[in-house]
Each structure stands twice: as structure tokens, then as C-alpha cells.
Amino acid sequence: MAFLKTKPLLRYRPLSFKDLTLLHTWYQQAHVKQWYSRQSFDLDQLEKKYKPYILGKNKIQGFICYSHDQPFGYIQYYPVKHYPWDQHDLKNKLSLSAGLDAFIGERSFLGKGFGQTMIQRFVRRHIWKEYAYCVVDPHVDNKKAIGCYNACGFTLHKTILSEENEPHYLMVKKASSA
């Protein structure tokens, strides 16, 4: 496994309608389907899903992540108080927490450290400006994501059940541990 020896130049561009074809392509990738979106979407369904994000009609902000000029991943965040998990037990942290979801869509970027770098930089640049906590919820069997989040400083808060009744780890990172 080849890991990044130097920090790559990364940038995050807000999601736009012109990104939907790229997202659709990524959603067809087995590694994305397995952990990020188990539901199949055609392009129209994907537009319906992401249109509120793009138009700012909900509280979720999505971004395409680039290494130099190559798009390779998707990352989004949202205020947890608007999208709380059942039985989250975040109590007084709820209004201070951002939820984060991310995936690498380009296979050639997998296993090289881009996920960790993408998440760490995004949290530092976007989340800590407004929130004291960042929360993620990987499936308990998604060992690569859990390892990545651990490497980024997230710790296990508790095990929760998804809407599909599957176990996920609710993991939290506090801003002071940045």
C-alpha cells in the first residue's frame, strides 16, 4: 500500500449541478455502494437527492474534493441538531456538533492516505470554524473507515442502529483534539 509521503494540494469546491454525473459514476463503484450508498440511484434520483444541498434548501453542505485538478472524493457536513441519530446520547454536545460524511470515489486514490488527509483538512477548515465537535457514524464492519477516523482523532462514543437497523459506531472528535 503506497501512502502519501508529502501532503497533497487539496481543495474543496461546493457541490454543483455539474457534479451530479461524476457523483453518479462514483455511486456505481462497489466500494461506494457497499458503505456509503447501498441504494442504487439513477441520475434523476441523484439530482432529486442533492438538489436541496446545492440550492441551500437544507442544512447539509456538500463538497467535491480535488487533488490538484483531479476530483477524487465527496464530503459533506451538517448540524447534528437538525439530523440527530436515535439514542445518540450527545446531550449538551448536540447543538455544538457537526455531522460528517465522506467517501473517495476514484479507485486510484484508495489506500494511499487521501481519506485521512481529506477529512483532517476539511474538519480544520470548515468544522472548527463553527462547531466544537465533529461526529461520524461508520458501519461497524467498515474497518477501513473506522481506522481512518481513528487516525483522524475520532473516538467511539457508542454503537447505534441505522434507519435500516444496522449497527454503526457513533464516533466523536472534539475541537481541542485537533
Phi, psi and omega in degrees: 000122180269122179255158180296126177272329176235159179287122180286156173286115179241146171219156183238122180247131179306140179302137177226170180300328181291348179273351188295324178295318177297314178301319179300317177299314180296322180297341178276345181291136183303318183291333177280316179299321184296319189243329186264313182220098180284345178275140174275136179238134166274175186299321179295319179294322179294320177297318179298321179294314188267348181304315178298327178295312184294321183273359180070030182273352174226186185266006181269129178245118182254151182218146168265134180259135182240143164250112190059241180255010184261114174290135181224347184203171179234142177214143180217155173219164186198155175287123183300328182299337178269343182221055184287151174278150173296141176055041182287331180055038178270347176042243185288354178275344189305310183285350180257009188246140171251136172272149182226136173228141182205153170205155172264123182270326182276118182305323183294349180262356182286145174070020183238006179093001181293324180299312180298314180296317180301314183289311182302313181292320180297314180300315180296317185280329188244313188286311186292346176294334189231338188233155178264342182224151173234136186233137176230163183219065179291150173300143184298339179268356181274075187299324180294316179295317180298316177298319178296312180296320176301315180297333178275357177099008177280143178236154181293126175265310178187169173266134179233169175253137178284176176300333179272008179066034177251146183286135177228152172268128170269114184243142186232144173233133179263143183304323181292346178265013180292000000 
